Amino acid sequence: MSEKNEISGDVNTLYIGGGTPSVLPLSFFESVVGALSRAGHPGPFDEFTVEVNPEDVVEKGPAYIEGLIKLGVNRISMGVQSFDDGILKWMNRRHDSETARRAYSIIEQAGVKNISIDLIFGLPQLDAYNWEKTVRQALSIPPSGNRPSHVSAYQLSVEPGSMLAEQVRQGRFAEADQEHCREQYDILCRVLSQEGYHHYEISNFALPGREAVHNSAYWAHIPYIGFGPGAHSFIMGDGGTGLGRMIRRWNLPDLKAYLSSTSPAAVRESETLDTEQYDLETIMLSLRTDRGVQEQFLRTHADEKAVDRMLLNGALVRIDGGRIRIPEESFFISDGIVAEIV
């Protein structure tokens, strides 16, 4: 199924992820880049990210990463998750901590200078000492001493239908309580702040100037196109009607149907946002970041009394440029803050 006609406007980032693309051969990435070139977007992209798993990098070796670089990849995001081999085994990860270190070294020595590492916190079996150790191990992973340019850390979540959800149902696993998770989040913020990382979004930290351009577009309501089963898109345009439209669209997560369909509409669903929905999303997305939202916009589209109350108790703070943000110490409870003001 071809979607080349859906790319319009200035495209300056490309992100291949949403699973384990590193299991695929270089020929796959060549076909993607070739298809984009034929569609009128040959690159180079300002930021071209590929997600990888450590075991794939070690198995395929330096030539694989060098091949990605030749295709224009200039940023790698690696799913390390933990440096505790016991926890990695519990999570059914195929790599151990040493494999993660070897993979990082291969990526760095191949010439990639923008490397992001993913970590997971909020595990009940992970105590404060070992979590801080994990964060510091992430920063010391490169033998060169050049720290990762970016760290993403996500709280463990139990997805419906997952193996973990079944373990919870059977009473074989209990999720960590909020106090436990909050402690680990605070450790994460403290250590990375001490090491000079910019906490620019709830789950994301970067060395100055290395903030993820592609991901930041999501939080700024910049249009994007998603390709493949389960991929999401956000499109703005008039569709020939002369009326501005904001559309969220998602492909159904059915690989067989996606590959066999000749009509994009047959394997996707969508919704058109009205102005109220768009304004609400703008508040929710903006308050995920350290840039926050314009105070006047917030007062116009949210509960002004709740905003004043949050400013008084410190859950919201004013920053330069007439903006309001959630301070870092309250990021962990941001969902509750947003819910109260909208």
Contacts in CASP RR format, 6 or more apart in sequence:
PFRMAT RR
TARGET T0000
AUTHOR 0000-0000-0000
METHOD contacts of the structure
MODEL  1
MSEKNEISGDVNTLYIGGGTPSVLPLSFFESVVGALSRAGHPGPFDEFTV
EVNPEDVVEKGPAYIEGLIKLGVNRISMGVQSFDDGILKWMNRRHDSETA
RRAYSIIEQAGVKNISIDLIFGLPQLDAYNWEKTVRQALSIPPSGNRPSH
VSAYQLSVEPGSMLAEQVRQGRFAEADQEHCREQYDILCRVLSQEGYHHY
EISNFALPGREAVHNSAYWAHIPYIGFGPGAHSFIMGDGGTGLGRMIRRW
NLPDLKAYLSSTSPAAVRESETLDTEQYDLETIMLSLRTDRGVQEQFLRT
HADEKAVDRMLLNGALVRIDGGRIRIPEESFFISDGIVAEIV
1 258 0 8 1.000
1 259 0 8 1.000
1 261 0 8 1.000
1 262 0 8 1.000
1 263 0 8 1.000
1 264 0 8 1.000
1 267 0 8 1.000
3 225 0 8 1.000
3 227 0 8 1.000
3 264 0 8 1.000
4 35 0 8 1.000
4 38 0 8 1.000
4 39 0 8 1.000
5 39 0 8 1.000
6 225 0 8 1.000
6 233 0 8 1.000
6 235 0 8 1.000
6 264 0 8 1.000
7 36 0 8 1.000
7 39 0 8 1.000
7 40 0 8 1.000
7 41 0 8 1.000
7 225 0 8 1.000
11 41 0 8 1.000
11 45 0 8 1.000
12 45 0 8 1.000
12 46 0 8 1.000
12 47 0 8 1.000
12 213 0 8 1.000
13 45 0 8 1.000
13 46 0 8 1.000
13 47 0 8 1.000
13 48 0 8 1.000
13 49 0 8 1.000
13 213 0 8 1.000
13 214 0 8 1.000
13 217 0 8 1.000
14 36 0 8 1.000
14 45 0 8 1.000
14 47 0 8 1.000
14 48 0 8 1.000
14 49 0 8 1.000
14 214 0 8 1.000
15 48 0 8 1.000
15 49 0 8 1.000
15 214 0 8 1.000
15 215 0 8 1.000
16 29 0 8 1.000
16 32 0 8 1.000
16 49 0 8 1.000
16 50 0 8 1.000
16 51 0 8 1.000
17 49 0 8 1.000
17 50 0 8 1.000
17 51 0 8 1.000
17 77 0 8 1.000
18 51 0 8 1.000
19 51 0 8 1.000
20 51 0 8 1.000
20 53 0 8 1.000
20 56 0 8 1.000
21 28 0 8 1.000
21 29 0 8 1.000
21 50 0 8 1.000
21 51 0 8 1.000
21 52 0 8 1.000
22 50 0 8 1.000
22 51 0 8 1.000
22 52 0 8 1.000
22 53 0 8 1.000
22 56 0 8 1.000
22 57 0 8 1.000
22 60 0 8 1.000
23 53 0 8 1.000
23 56 0 8 1.000
26 64 0 8 1.000
26 67 0 8 1.000
26 68 0 8 1.000
26 71 0 8 1.000
29 50 0 8 1.000
29 68 0 8 1.000
29 71 0 8 1.000
29 73 0 8 1.000
30 71 0 8 1.000
33 71 0 8 1.000
33 72 0 8 1.000
36 42 0 8 1.000
36 43 0 8 1.000
37 43 0 8 1.000
43 72 0 8 1.000
44 72 0 8 1.000
45 72 0 8 1.000
45 74 0 8 1.000
46 213 0 8 1.000
47 74 0 8 1.000
47 75 0 8 1.000
47 114 0 8 1.000
47 212 0 8 1.000
47 213 0 8 1.000
47 214 0 8 1.000
48 71 0 8 1.000
48 72 0 8 1.000
48 73 0 8 1.000
48 74 0 8 1.000
48 75 0 8 1.000
49 73 0 8 1.000
49 75 0 8 1.000
49 76 0 8 1.000
49 77 0 8 1.000
49 116 0 8 1.000
49 212 0 8 1.000
49 214 0 8 1.000
50 68 0 8 1.000
50 73 0 8 1.000
50 75 0 8 1.000
50 76 0 8 1.000
50 77 0 8 1.000
51 76 0 8 1.000
51 77 0 8 1.000
51 78 0 8 1.000
51 79 0 8 1.000
52 76 0 8 1.000
52 77 0 8 1.000
52 78 0 8 1.000
52 79 0 8 1.000
52 103 0 8 1.000
52 107 0 8 1.000
53 78 0 8 1.000
53 79 0 8 1.000
53 94 0 8 1.000
53 95 0 8 1.000
54 78 0 8 1.000
54 79 0 8 1.000
54 80 0 8 1.000
54 95 0 8 1.000
54 99 0 8 1.000
54 100 0 8 1.000
54 102 0 8 1.000
54 103 0 8 1.000
54 104 0 8 1.000
55 94 0 8 1.000
55 95 0 8 1.000
55 99 0 8 1.000
55 103 0 8 1.000
56 64 0 8 1.000
57 64 0 8 1.000
57 65 0 8 1.000
57 78 0 8 1.000
57 102 0 8 1.000
57 103 0 8 1.000
57 106 0 8 1.000
57 107 0 8 1.000
58 95 0 8 1.000
58 99 0 8 1.000
58 102 0 8 1.000
58 103 0 8 1.000
58 106 0 8 1.000
61 106 0 8 1.000
62 106 0 8 1.000
62 109 0 8 1.000
62 110 0 8 1.000
65 76 0 8 1.000
65 106 0 8 1.000
65 107 0 8 1.000
65 110 0 8 1.000
65 111 0 8 1.000
65 112 0 8 1.000
66 110 0 8 1.000
68 76 0 8 1.000
69 110 0 8 1.000
69 111 0 8 1.000
69 112 0 8 1.000
73 112 0 8 1.000
74 112 0 8 1.000
74 113 0 8 1.000
74 114 0 8 1.000
75 112 0 8 1.000
75 114 0 8 1.000
75 115 0 8 1.000
75 116 0 8 1.000
75 212 0 8 1.000
76 107 0 8 1.000
76 112 0 8 1.000
76 114 0 8 1.000
76 115 0 8 1.000
76 116 0 8 1.000
77 115 0 8 1.000
77 116 0 8 1.000
77 117 0 8 1.000
77 118 0 8 1.000
77 150 0 8 1.000
77 152 0 8 1.000
78 100 0 8 1.000
78 103 0 8 1.000
78 104 0 8 1.000
78 107 0 8 1.000
78 115 0 8 1.000
78 116 0 8 1.000
78 117 0 8 1.000
78 118 0 8 1.000
79 117 0 8 1.000
79 118 0 8 1.000
80 100 0 8 1.000
80 117 0 8 1.000
80 118 0 8 1.000
80 119 0 8 1.000
80 138 0 8 1.000
80 141 0 8 1.000
81 87 0 8 1.000
81 88 0 8 1.000
81 91 0 8 1.000
81 93 0 8 1.000
81 118 0 8 1.000
81 119 0 8 1.000
81 120 0 8 1.000
82 88 0 8 1.000
82 91 0 8 1.000
82 93 0 8 1.000
82 97 0 8 1.000
82 119 0 8 1.000
82 120 0 8 1.000
82 126 0 8 1.000
82 134 0 8 1.000
83 97 0 8 1.000
83 100 0 8 1.000
83 133 0 8 1.000
83 134 0 8 1.000
83 137 0 8 1.000
83 138 0 8 1.000
84 97 0 8 1.000
84 126 0 8 1.000
84 130 0 8 1.000
84 134 0 8 1.000
85 96 0 8 1.000
85 97 0 8 1.000
87 123 0 8 1.000
87 125 0 8 1.000
87 126 0 8 1.000
88 95 0 8 1.000
88 96 0 8 1.000
88 97 0 8 1.000
89 96 0 8 1.000
90 125 0 8 1.000
91 120 0 8 1.000
95 103 0 8 1.000
97 137 0 8 1.000
100 141 0 8 1.000
101 141 0 8 1.000
101 143 0 8 1.000
104 115 0 8 1.000
104 117 0 8 1.000
104 141 0 8 1.000
104 142 0 8 1.000
104 148 0 8 1.000
105 142 0 8 1.000
105 143 0 8 1.000
107 115 0 8 1.000
108 115 0 8 1.000
108 142 0 8 1.000
108 144 0 8 1.000
108 146 0 8 1.000
113 146 0 8 1.000
113 149 0 8 1.000
114 149 0 8 1.000
114 150 0 8 1.000
114 210 0 8 1.000
115 148 0 8 1.000
115 149 0 8 1.000
115 150 0 8 1.000
116 148 0 8 1.000
116 149 0 8 1.000
116 150 0 8 1.000
116 151 0 8 1.000
116 152 0 8 1.000
116 212 0 8 1.000
117 138 0 8 1.000
117 141 0 8 1.000
117 148 0 8 1.000
117 150 0 8 1.000
117 151 0 8 1.000
117 152 0 8 1.000
118 152 0 8 1.000
118 153 0 8 1.000
118 154 0 8 1.000
119 134 0 8 1.000
119 135 0 8 1.000
119 138 0 8 1.000
119 151 0 8 1.000
119 152 0 8 1.000
119 153 0 8 1.000
119 154 0 8 1.000
119 188 0 8 1.000
120 153 0 8 1.000
120 154 0 8 1.000
120 155 0 8 1.000
120 156 0 8 1.000
121 131 0 8 1.000
121 153 0 8 1.000
121 154 0 8 1.000
121 155 0 8 1.000
121 156 0 8 1.000
121 181 0 8 1.000
121 184 0 8 1.000
121 185 0 8 1.000
121 188 0 8 1.000
122 155 0 8 1.000
122 156 0 8 1.000
122 176 0 8 1.000
122 180 0 8 1.000
122 181 0 8 1.000
122 184 0 8 1.000
123 156 0 8 1.000
123 176 0 8 1.000
124 174 0 8 1.000
124 175 0 8 1.000
124 176 0 8 1.000
124 180 0 8 1.000
126 134 0 8 1.000
126 176 0 8 1.000
126 184 0 8 1.000
128 183 0 8 1.000
128 184 0 8 1.000
128 187 0 8 1.000
131 184 0 8 1.000
131 187 0 8 1.000
131 188 0 8 1.000
132 187 0 8 1.000
132 191 0 8 1.000
135 151 0 8 1.000
135 153 0 8 1.000
135 187 0 8 1.000
135 188 0 8 1.000
135 191 0 8 1.000
135 192 0 8 1.000
136 191 0 8 1.000
138 148 0 8 1.000
138 151 0 8 1.000
139 147 0 8 1.000
139 148 0 8 1.000
139 151 0 8 1.000
139 191 0 8 1.000
139 195 0 8 1.000
140 147 0 8 1.000
141 148 0 8 1.000
142 148 0 8 1.000
147 195 0 8 1.000
147 207 0 8 1.000
149 206 0 8 1.000
149 207 0 8 1.000
149 210 0 8 1.000
150 204 0 8 1.000
150 205 0 8 1.000
150 206 0 8 1.000
150 207 0 8 1.000
150 210 0 8 1.000
150 211 0 8 1.000
150 212 0 8 1.000
151 192 0 8 1.000
151 197 0 8 1.000
151 204 0 8 1.000
151 205 0 8 1.000
151 206 0 8 1.000
152 203 0 8 1.000
152 204 0 8 1.000
152 205 0 8 1.000
153 188 0 8 1.000
153 203 0 8 1.000
153 205 0 8 1.000
154 203 0 8 1.000
155 181 0 8 1.000
155 185 0 8 1.000
156 175 0 8 1.000
156 176 0 8 1.000
158 164 0 8 1.000
158 165 0 8 1.000
158 168 0 8 1.000
158 175 0 8 1.000
159 165 0 8 1.000
164 173 0 8 1.000
167 173 0 8 1.000
168 174 0 8 1.000
168 175 0 8 1.000
181 332 0 8 1.000
182 332 0 8 1.000
185 331 0 8 1.000
185 332 0 8 1.000
186 329 0 8 1.000
186 332 0 8 1.000
188 205 0 8 1.000
189 199 0 8 1.000
189 328 0 8 1.000
189 329 0 8 1.000
189 331 0 8 1.000
192 199 0 8 1.000
192 205 0 8 1.000
193 199 0 8 1.000
193 328 0 8 1.000
196 207 0 8 1.000
196 208 0 8 1.000
197 205 0 8 1.000
197 206 0 8 1.000
197 207 0 8 1.000
198 205 0 8 1.000
198 206 0 8 1.000
198 207 0 8 1.000
198 208 0 8 1.000
198 209 0 8 1.000
198 211 0 8 1.000
198 290 0 8 1.000
199 205 0 8 1.000
199 290 0 8 1.000
199 328 0 8 1.000
199 331 0 8 1.000
200 206 0 8 1.000
200 211 0 8 1.000
200 216 0 8 1.000
200 289 0 8 1.000
200 290 0 8 1.000
200 291 0 8 1.000
201 215 0 8 1.000
201 216 0 8 1.000
201 219 0 8 1.000
201 288 0 8 1.000
201 289 0 8 1.000
201 290 0 8 1.000
202 288 0 8 1.000
202 289 0 8 1.000
202 331 0 8 1.000
202 334 0 8 1.000
204 211 0 8 1.000
204 212 0 8 1.000
204 215 0 8 1.000
206 212 0 8 1.000
216 289 0 8 1.000
217 224 0 8 1.000
218 224 0 8 1.000
218 234 0 8 1.000
218 285 0 8 1.000
219 285 0 8 1.000
219 286 0 8 1.000
219 288 0 8 1.000
219 289 0 8 1.000
220 285 0 8 1.000
220 286 0 8 1.000
221 234 0 8 1.000
221 278 0 8 1.000
221 281 0 8 1.000
221 282 0 8 1.000
221 285 0 8 1.000
222 234 0 8 1.000
223 233 0 8 1.000
223 234 0 8 1.000
223 235 0 8 1.000
223 236 0 8 1.000
224 233 0 8 1.000
224 234 0 8 1.000
225 233 0 8 1.000
225 235 0 8 1.000
226 232 0 8 1.000
226 233 0 8 1.000
226 251 0 8 1.000
228 251 0 8 1.000
228 258 0 8 1.000
229 251 0 8 1.000
229 252 0 8 1.000
229 253 0 8 1.000
229 254 0 8 1.000
229 255 0 8 1.000
229 257 0 8 1.000
229 258 0 8 1.000
229 267 0 8 1.000
230 250 0 8 1.000
230 251 0 8 1.000
230 252 0 8 1.000
230 253 0 8 1.000
231 250 0 8 1.000
231 251 0 8 1.000
232 248 0 8 1.000
232 249 0 8 1.000
232 250 0 8 1.000
232 251 0 8 1.000
233 247 0 8 1.000
233 248 0 8 1.000
233 249 0 8 1.000
233 250 0 8 1.000
234 246 0 8 1.000
234 247 0 8 1.000
234 248 0 8 1.000
234 249 0 8 1.000
235 245 0 8 1.000
235 246 0 8 1.000
235 247 0 8 1.000
235 249 0 8 1.000
236 244 0 8 1.000
236 245 0 8 1.000
236 246 0 8 1.000
236 247 0 8 1.000
237 244 0 8 1.000
237 245 0 8 1.000
237 246 0 8 1.000
238 244 0 8 1.000
238 245 0 8 1.000
239 245 0 8 1.000
245 272 0 8 1.000
246 272 0 8 1.000
246 273 0 8 1.000
246 278 0 8 1.000
247 270 0 8 1.000
247 271 0 8 1.000
247 272 0 8 1.000
247 273 0 8 1.000
248 270 0 8 1.000
248 271 0 8 1.000
248 273 0 8 1.000
249 268 0 8 1.000
249 269 0 8 1.000
249 270 0 8 1.000
249 271 0 8 1.000
250 268 0 8 1.000
250 269 0 8 1.000
250 270 0 8 1.000
251 258 0 8 1.000
251 267 0 8 1.000
251 268 0 8 1.000
252 258 0 8 1.000
252 267 0 8 1.000
252 268 0 8 1.000
252 269 0 8 1.000
254 267 0 8 1.000
257 266 0 8 1.000
257 267 0 8 1.000
258 267 0 8 1.000
261 267 0 8 1.000
273 281 0 8 1.000
279 297 0 8 1.000
279 301 0 8 1.000
280 301 0 8 1.000
280 342 0 8 1.000
282 293 0 8 1.000
282 297 0 8 1.000
282 301 0 8 1.000
283 293 0 8 1.000
283 297 0 8 1.000
283 298 0 8 1.000
283 301 0 8 1.000
283 302 0 8 1.000
283 338 0 8 1.000
283 341 0 8 1.000
283 342 0 8 1.000
284 338 0 8 1.000
284 342 0 8 1.000
286 292 0 8 1.000
286 293 0 8 1.000
287 293 0 8 1.000
287 325 0 8 1.000
287 326 0 8 1.000
287 334 0 8 1.000
287 337 0 8 1.000
287 338 0 8 1.000
288 334 0 8 1.000
289 325 0 8 1.000
290 325 0 8 1.000
290 328 0 8 1.000
291 323 0 8 1.000
291 325 0 8 1.000
292 319 0 8 1.000
292 323 0 8 1.000
292 324 0 8 1.000
292 325 0 8 1.000
292 326 0 8 1.000
293 323 0 8 1.000
293 324 0 8 1.000
293 325 0 8 1.000
294 322 0 8 1.000
294 323 0 8 1.000
294 324 0 8 1.000
295 318 0 8 1.000
295 322 0 8 1.000
295 323 0 8 1.000
295 324 0 8 1.000
296 322 0 8 1.000
298 307 0 8 1.000
298 324 0 8 1.000
298 341 0 8 1.000
299 307 0 8 1.000
301 342 0 8 1.000
302 341 0 8 1.000
302 342 0 8 1.000
303 340 0 8 1.000
303 341 0 8 1.000
303 342 0 8 1.000
306 340 0 8 1.000
306 341 0 8 1.000
307 316 0 8 1.000
307 324 0 8 1.000
307 341 0 8 1.000
310 316 0 8 1.000
310 337 0 8 1.000
310 340 0 8 1.000
310 341 0 8 1.000
311 317 0 8 1.000
311 318 0 8 1.000
311 324 0 8 1.000
314 327 0 8 1.000
314 330 0 8 1.000
315 326 0 8 1.000
315 327 0 8 1.000
315 330 0 8 1.000
315 333 0 8 1.000
315 337 0 8 1.000
316 324 0 8 1.000
316 325 0 8 1.000
316 326 0 8 1.000
316 327 0 8 1.000
316 337 0 8 1.000
316 341 0 8 1.000
317 324 0 8 1.000
317 325 0 8 1.000
317 326 0 8 1.000
317 327 0 8 1.000
318 324 0 8 1.000
319 325 0 8 1.000
326 334 0 8 1.000
326 337 0 8 1.000
330 337 0 8 1.000
END
